């Protein structure tokens, strides 16, 4: 039990996020006065506004010990929003210092929660800050530690090499195509993914709707004369559908979308090796797919069975070599740190297997307990590694990738991620995924087509996003796709017509 008294502020939600960095699913009570009981943790946090900033003070009592901390933050801006932001940072800063002192655990990302770190650093740099000023800002305002800043800066430097027009890329857009079927659903997954064998009646109606959405979106793109940066087939597992279905989808794309010869990258997340056949690989090769994923997640067979992946380690390896043989050589593989019953030994074994293959890119995820997943709903069935072992596993992955010529090029964090760590995409030079950079840094419109796809509509020059989700389940998508496409295209017209008007006004 954690009891918290707030004085001069009401940052209960933010306090809960910081506490969750140190203890999984903490039990928190916000009280007016402490109710003393065995084993409780008592925290008092105050915020006092001053003419030029906010003074925060805090105390933490537990097990007969007391810790006290205080800090002063100058106002970022003197309007109501800026003053509230300063107060929140001061309180969070104070709380983090108290908890780090009490637990002995250092949080590399400081008080950053729910924020994309690379996107934040990009924003600071593009606003005119020098690298040194931006780093000081992240250190002073968010307590980001130097080793995380070093990682962030390396990622940003590489992203700007991969996409030289990064800060002007919002004049283009990217496309995500969601196919919501899988052979089986993994225990950790919350993506729209439906076992295809039990949803066979939904497949053809879904594909009919997706073809219609591709056609209508293509008409809009042609009217706008918009170029596409990248196209990404995800899901689900796109290769769950037949080779003929895939062939027709690619044909529809080329018939409907403008400037297909200018698309910088076309990715298909084949993902599950038990869905990949020679015929499907031939279709992807025919349509010049640039990049595919074949995702082992783990090279331990017992782990695959525990998480509901009904394929073998041998199938992963055989499928990889088949794709390479057929000329699809830009292959990504995913590994997940912290899967059930896995520790440092199992990750070492997986990396030894990866070393035999040396895929073009390797994405290292840290397991996240997502609210709707089977694993989260039945945590008692799944034993996962502790914080210290998870940290050592991430350190091993980081040192292994560096030693084998892979460079980190994108990073993202999630709530309820083990060890408060991160997911990092590593790639051999020249094999970085442009789409992954676009979706993580949110620098342009992403048009989401298909079931469960979320569009992020961005007015060029604004940096502001409007989320536009498609239905998550095939039946609702099949029943409503004509109406939803009409509404989405109307919103797109508003976003881009406002953009044109703003540009014309700025020019005059």
VENJOKA-V711201 format. One record per residue. N is the residue number from 1. RES is the residue in one small letter. OMEGA is omega in whole degrees, -180 to 180 (999 if undefined). Layout:
((N	RES	OMEGA) (N	RES	OMEGA))
This chain:
((1	x	176) (2	x	177) (3	x	-176) (4	x	172) (5	x	178) (6	x	180) (7	x	176) (8	x	179) (9	x	179) (10	x	-177) (11	x	-177) (12	x	-178) (13	x	-178) (14	x	177) (15	x	178) (16	x	179) (17	x	179) (18	x	179) (19	x	-179) (20	x	175) (21	x	-174) (22	x	-179) (23	x	-180) (24	x	179) (25	x	180) (26	x	174) (27	x	-172) (28	x	171) (29	x	174) (30	x	-171) (31	x	174) (32	x	176) (33	x	-180) (34	x	173) (35	x	-171) (36	x	177) (37	x	-176) (38	x	174) (39	x	-178) (40	x	176) (41	x	-175) (42	x	-178) (43	x	175) (44	x	-178) (45	x	180) (46	x	175) (47	x	-177) (48	x	180) (49	x	176) (50	x	-179) (51	x	-175) (52	x	180) (53	x	-178) (54	x	173) (55	x	176) (56	x	178) (57	x	-179) (58	x	175) (59	x	178) (60	x	180) (61	x	177) (62	x	174) (63	x	177) (64	x	178) (65	x	178) (66	x	177) (67	x	179) (68	x	178) (69	x	177) (70	x	175) (71	x	176) (72	x	179) (73	x	174) (74	x	-178) (75	x	173) (76	x	176) (77	x	-174) (78	x	172) (79	x	-175) (80	x	-179) (81	x	-179) (82	x	-180) (83	x	178) (84	x	179) (85	x	179) (86	x	179) (87	x	-180) (88	x	179) (89	x	-179) (90	x	-180) (91	x	-179) (92	x	178) (93	x	-179) (94	x	180) (95	x	-179) (96	x	178) (97	x	179) (98	x	-175) (99	x	177) (100	x	179) (101	x	-177) (102	x	-174) (103	x	-173) (104	x	180) (105	x	176) (106	x	177) (107	x	-176) (108	x	-179) (109	x	176) (110	x	-177) (111	x	178) (112	x	174) (113	x	179) (114	x	-180) (115	x	176) (116	x	-172) (117	x	-178) (118	x	178) (119	x	179) (120	x	-180) (121	x	174) (122	x	-178) (123	x	-180) (124	x	-178) (125	x	-179) (126	x	178) (127	x	176) (128	x	179) (129	x	170) (130	x	178) (131	x	-179) (132	x	179) (133	x	-180) (134	x	179) (135	x	177) (136	x	-180) (137	x	-179) (138	x	179) (139	x	-175) (140	x	-173) (141	x	-173) (142	x	-180) (143	x	175) (144	x	-175) (145	x	-174) (146	x	-177) (147	x	175) (148	x	176) (149	x	179) (150	x	177) (151	x	-180) (152	x	-176) (153	x	178) (154	x	179) (155	x	-178) (156	x	179) (157	x	-179) (158	x	178) (159	x	-180) (160	x	172) (161	x	-177) (162	x	-180) (163	x	-176) (164	x	179) (165	x	-175) (166	x	-174) (167	x	174) (168	x	-172) (169	x	-180) (170	x	174) (171	x	173) (172	x	175) (173	x	176) (174	x	-175) (175	x	173) (176	x	180) (177	x	-175) (178	x	175) (179	x	-162) (180	x	-176) (181	x	177) (182	x	172) (183	x	174) (184	x	179) (185	x	180) (186	x	-174) (187	x	-177) (188	x	-167) (189	x	171) (190	x	176) (191	x	174) (192	x	-176) (193	x	-175) (194	x	-179) (195	x	-169) (196	x	-178) (197	x	179) (198	x	179) (199	x	-177) (200	x	-179) (201	x	-178) (202	x	-169) (203	x	-177) (204	x	175) (205	x	177) (206	x	-179) (207	x	176) (208	x	178) (209	x	180) (210	x	177) (211	x	179) (212	x	-180) (213	x	176) (214	x	-178) (215	x	-177) (216	x	177) (217	x	177) (218	x	178) (219	x	179) (220	x	180) (221	x	180) (222	x	177) (223	x	-179) (224	x	-174) (225	x	-178) (226	x	175) (227	x	-180) (228	x	178) (229	x	-175) (230	x	176) (231	x	-175) (232	x	173) (233	x	179) (234	x	-178) (235	x	16) (236	x	176) (237	x	-176) (238	x	-179) (239	x	171) (240	x	179) (241	x	-174) (242	x	177) (243	x	179) (244	x	178) (245	x	178) (246	x	-179) (247	x	-180) (248	x	178) (249	x	178) (250	x	178) (251	x	179) (252	x	178) (253	x	-176) (254	x	179) (255	x	-171) (256	x	-172) (257	x	177) (258	x	171) (259	x	180) (260	x	178) (261	x	-180) (262	x	179) (263	x	-173) (264	x	-175) (265	x	175) (266	x	-176) (267	x	171) (268	x	179) (269	x	180) (270	x	168) (271	x	-174) (272	x	-179) (273	x	180) (274	x	175) (275	x	-172) (276	x	178) (277	x	176) (278	x	-178) (279	x	-180) (280	x	176) (281	x	178) (282	x	177) (283	x	-179) (284	x	177) (285	x	180) (286	x	-176) (287	x	172) (288	x	173) (289	x	-175) (290	x	-166) (291	x	176) (292	x	173) (293	x	169) (294	x	-164) (295	x	176) (296	x	-171) (297	x	175) (298	x	174) (299	x	175) (300	x	-173) (301	x	-179) (302	x	178) (303	x	179) (304	x	179) (305	x	-178) (306	x	-176) (307	x	174) (308	x	176) (309	x	-172) (310	x	172) (311	x	-178) (312	x	174) (313	x	-180) (314	x	178) (315	x	178) (316	x	-177) (317	x	-180) (318	x	-180) (319	x	178) (320	x	-179) (321	x	177) (322	x	179) (323	x	178) (324	x	180) (325	x	-177) (326	x	173) (327	x	175) (328	x	-168) (329	x	178) (330	x	-172) (331	x	173) (332	x	171) (333	x	177) (334	x	166) (335	x	178) (336	x	177) (337	x	174) (338	x	176) (339	x	-175) (340	x	176) (341	x	178) (342	x	176) (343	x	-176) (344	x	-178) (345	x	-179) (346	x	177) (347	x	177) (348	x	178) (349	x	179) (350	x	-180) (351	x	175) (352	x	177) (353	x	178) (354	x	-179) (355	x	177) (356	x	-176) (357	x	-178) (358	x	178) (359	x	-178) (360	x	179) (361	x	-178) (362	x	178) (363	x	-178) (364	x	179) (365	x	168) (366	x	-176) (367	x	176) (368	x	177) (369	x	-179) (370	x	-167) (371	x	-173) (372	x	-176) (373	x	175) (374	x	-177) (375	x	-180) (376	x	-178) (377	x	-179) (378	x	-175) (379	x	-177) (380	x	-179) (381	x	-170) (382	x	176) (383	x	-180) (384	x	-175) (385	x	177) (386	x	-175) (387	x	-176) (388	x	-180) (389	x	176) (390	x	180) (391	x	179) (392	x	178) (393	x	178) (394	x	178) (395	x	177) (396	x	180) (397	x	-179) (398	x	-179) (399	x	180) (400	x	-179) (401	x	179) (402	x	-178) (403	x	-176) (404	x	171) (405	x	177) (406	x	180) (407	x	177) (408	x	-178) (409	x	169) (410	x	-174) (411	x	170) (412	x	-177) (413	x	-179) (414	x	173) (415	x	176) (416	x	179) (417	x	-176) (418	x	176) (419	x	-176) (420	x	-177) (421	x	-172) (422	x	172) (423	x	-176) (424	x	172) (425	x	177) (426	x	179) (427	x	168) (428	x	-178) (429	x	179) (430	x	-178) (431	x	180) (432	x	179) (433	x	178) (434	x	-179) (435	x	180) (436	x	177) (437	x	-178) (438	x	-175) (439	x	-178) (440	x	-176) (441	x	173) (442	x	-177) (443	x	179) (444	x	174) (445	x	169) (446	x	177) (447	x	179) (448	x	179) (449	x	177) (450	x	-172) (451	x	178) (452	x	-179) (453	x	178) (454	x	173) (455	x	173) (456	x	-174) (457	x	-177) (458	x	172) (459	x	-179) (460	x	180) (461	x	-175) (462	x	-174) (463	x	-177) (464	x	-176) (465	x	169) (466	x	179) (467	x	-179) (468	x	-175) (469	x	167) (470	x	177) (471	x	-176) (472	x	-176) (473	x	-175) (474	x	-176) (475	x	-180) (476	x	177) (477	x	-178) (478	x	-177) (479	x	-169) (480	x	-169) (481	x	-180) (482	x	180) (483	x	-176) (484	x	180) (485	x	178) (486	x	-179) (487	x	-179) (488	x	180) (489	x	176) (490	x	177) (491	x	175) (492	x	178) (493	x	179) (494	x	-178) (495	x	-174) (496	x	175) (497	x	175) (498	x	180) (499	x	-180) (500	x	179) (501	x	179) (502	x	180) (503	x	179) (504	x	180) (505	x	180) (506	x	-179) (507	x	-179) (508	x	999))
